[in-house]
């Protein structure tokens, strides 16, 4: 086990001959990020390395400021835009899509809940591409209990003291800033949790261990230890009010963003398989009249259409419903996450059966099915489906009339 002080630049990697950003559509911006990721994917996958070049394109294209209002210099994107861009990125690399979606989740918390002058300062940095955000919500000893924190945050004069360990922080070694959950200074219970912002320059950031997972290899989710002092005004929302941010922003955008990344990954896999079996050069390897092949393709497509319909329905709910606390709304959000995790993985597994050993199981197949299956295996574990089923069982008891959102 090694320990090191993690460093990152705020400007990102230098991009040679970068095209101008003005006038680029969201599709073009996402395509530029995906192209950078795809170009370096063999290395980032082999070395389990963070996709720095793709992050550089997120900075240059302004996608780090997707959800920042236009009046604040951002792209003024919507929840639908977040879903669309994440879907597009997932077709190339699920790790990169998750990195982007989780950053947007953090940026929306700032848009919706940060107060002046912190809000204006951070939104300007997001819009300029100078602020890639990492989430620090995991904590030793609390399992998946998002609404608890054991880490004390003393208030000393006009400052807050940070001493926080986290077993998993996606992109933490590259982040410019962190949104961190800690016990509020006046907490009398573990669920009195505050969300605070800390810039990398305000902290000592120590990464430990190595990141060598089965899948999601370029997400680079190392354990971190964060220590330092921040001004007292860098609390997001109110002290002890993290549960409101989690219910209105963190939970909904996590389930939408994760599901979009998973669906994009599975859709990309299906697209590559269909193109391969349709290619005249492969006609001697695949019988397009095979009932078994056609049935497996149909089942994979059915799974993805089901997830897509549920994703868009949930997206609409988040867009139009101000209060998502009702049992029906919570059940829909959780059902999206559970269903997307299960069905996207199952669809890729179907495709592996459909095309067989050479193009389904080997790493060098152009279908990328082996990588997609490894990446998607993490979906059910990323805030465990088992834990969500327990929560949903309790929510079902609160809705005896079975009212759908």
Secondary structure, 3 states (H helix, E strand, C coil): CCEEECCCCCCCCCCCCCCCCCCCCHHHHHHHHHHHHHHHHHHHHHHCCCCHHHHHHHHHHCHHHCCCCHHHCCCCCCHHHHHHHHHHHHCCCHHHHHHHHHHHHHHHHHHHHCCCCHHHHHHHHHHCCCCCEEEECCCCCCCCCCCCCCCCCCEECCEEEEEEEEEEEECCCCCCEEEEEEECCCCCCCCCEEEEEEEHHHEEEEEECCCCCCCCHHHCEEEEEEEEEEECCCEECCCCCHHHHHHHHHHHHHHHHHHHHHHHHHHHHHHHHHHHHHCHHHCCCCCCCCHHHHHHHHHHHHHHHHHHHHHHHHHHHHHHCCCCCCHHHHHHHHHHHHHHHHHHHHHHHHHHHHHHHHHHCCCCCCCCHHHHHHHHCCCCCCCCHHHHHHHHHHHHHCCCCCCCC
